[in-house]
């Protein structure tokens, strides 16, 4: 694996890891029904995932142009990390939507 390919993999891991950390923080915010903070953190996590995907897409486009990229466990790990973080983000976003519904229903009950 050449240095540039390793750096590309590490950028993906970095951005995806940042996203996973923000998703975890957002879920912690949900524990106390802090929906505003959870949404902010998920927006930031989404921005990190977009960055990771951009790096990955650039690498894949280079390969499609004929640039040889040898198999790399590091790059495979980077793609796996990105996919996991993306999946976790999707689930967390759905949970926020569910918590919003629950919050609205409880507020209606309190106002009766």
C-alpha positions, 0 to 999 in steps of 0.5 A, spaced: 500 500 500 502 506 498 502 512 502 497 516 499 492 510 499 494 509 506 492 517 508 486 516 504 484 510 508 485 514 514 481 520 512 475 516 511 476 513 518 477 519 521 471 523 518 467 516 520 470 516 527 468 523 528 461 521 526 460 515 530 462 519 536 457 525 535 452 520 534 453 517 540 453 524 544 446 525 540 444 518 543 446 521 550 442 527 549 436 523 547 437 520 554 434 526 557 430 528 551 434 534 549 432 533 542 435 540 540 442 538 542 441 531 539 439 534 532 445 539 532 449 533 533 446 529 528 447 534 523 454 535 525 455 527 524 452 527 517 457 533 515 462 528 517 459 522 514 459 526 507 466 528 508 468 521 509 464 519 503 467 524 499 474 521 500 472 514 499 468 516 492 474 520 490 478 514 491 473 509 487 473 514 481 481 514 481 480 506 480 475 507 475 479 511 471 484 506 471 489 508 477 491 501 480 489 501 487 492 494 491 488 491 496 488 493 503 486 491 509 486 498 512 482 501 506 477 495 507 477 497 514 475 505 512 470 503 508 467 498 514 467 504 519 464 509 514 458 504 513 457 502 520 457 510 522 452 511 516 448 506 519 448 508 526 447 515 523 440 513 520 438 509 526 439 515 530 435 520 526 429 515 526 430 515 533 430 522 534 423 522 530 420 517 534 422 521 540 419 528 537 412 524 536 413 521 543 414 528 546 409 531 542 404 526 545 406 527 552 405 535 551 398 534 549 397 529 555 400 535 560 395 540 557 389 536 558 
